[in-house]
Amino acid sequence: MRKVITYGTFDLFHQGHYNIIKRAKEQGDYLIVGVTSESYDIERGKLNVRDSLLKRIENVRKTGFADEIIIEEYQGQKVSDIIKYNIDVLVVGSDWRGKFDYLKNYCEVKYLERTKNISSTQLRGEGTIYNVGVVTEDTNDSGIVVESKYVSGVHVESVYSENEEVAKEFCEKYELDSYKTDYEKFLSTLDIVYVKASLKNRAAYIEKAIEKGKYVISDSPMTLEPETLKSLFAKAVEHNVVLVEKIMLVYLRAFNQLVWLTHGDLVGNVVSVKCAISQDDFDGGKTFNETVVHAICAVIKLLGMNCIEVTSNAVKDEKGNFIYDMITMKYPGALATIEIGSTVDIENELVIIGSKGRVTVPNDWWNTGYFEAKVDGNEFLKRYSFNFEGNGFRYLLQELMIMISDKRTECTRLFYEESQALVQILKKINQRG
């Protein structure tokens, strides 16, 4: 007897789930289906699971293909299950290609192509799944395709690019349903649009998507013009959609706890916020504007929007290329400094100094699950740790799902007013010459 096993959350059960279970059954004589428990989903960073474990098990049972259903409860269980049940083949969707190759020492690992071109109606069911499209000028994901797998209710369906070769390669690389070079047709099948186009093109793509009634996620900054940004936000409110800026740290639990504790007198009166960030280390290397916005956002969240003075002192190499900048933001009773560089060694760190102590977020502070505090002369550090998985995009998507469910027209993690203040500060910095 040839035994087959496959695993999944199977939340919001749809045709794609049915198909992979059916095809898994075809790989052998006896099929075991592992359904993830709630606790394991939380542990591995799976968010927004809607259906109960019992309902998900029942949906798998109803397919008629599973000879046995088990519960996956912990990391590493797959090895135990393969040995325990004498498994011949592990079946996995092709979107996880390579991730489970380590199990080839125990059984055959077969990656099945996922079901493409499932209609919006089939996927949505009763409006529970939202179709997402990516606007891009390159073939790099930046996280949304991979991270969306951990957020129930989200399906990345298609990609748009003016360059057909880019669109086609992106589509094939990430196994999307389709690609488009016509923006109007691209928008017609979507609920959410992720704009990761170049800065010069972002605002135009955002505006068109909003006018079509789409929720929009955009790389930051969305524009360098405060008035343009104000207009985009006003248009989002007018069309009853949310415009979300992709500054990941505001969606992270660790950073939000840091802000709340700081405002709650954890270190007393804050006198200094120091941010250091390297363009080379941030998200695989971004432009100055795309990097510094994250530091400015952190300062605004910690010290507010009442910045009374901004100064910037840039250092350039012999060819006139920017390599280092020290930005100072003056507040009543406090100073913020932002250290940013390219091709020079910058220690990525966020430090908050107050009258009672200090807080440090080391090592890529913009994408973290912990921070450390030393308060009231205590020689011991207190470490605050929070669950964090992936590159943070799943937490943004989770919050967007909540906003859509609550029918909000403004993101409460980064208010429109804060985004506008950020762009105003950024514009002053860019006037340094």
Summary of the structure (lengths in Angstrom):
residues: 433
radius of gyration: 23.8
end to end distance: 73.1
largest distance: 75.2
contacts: 1429
relative contact order: 0.11
helix: 36%
strand: 27%
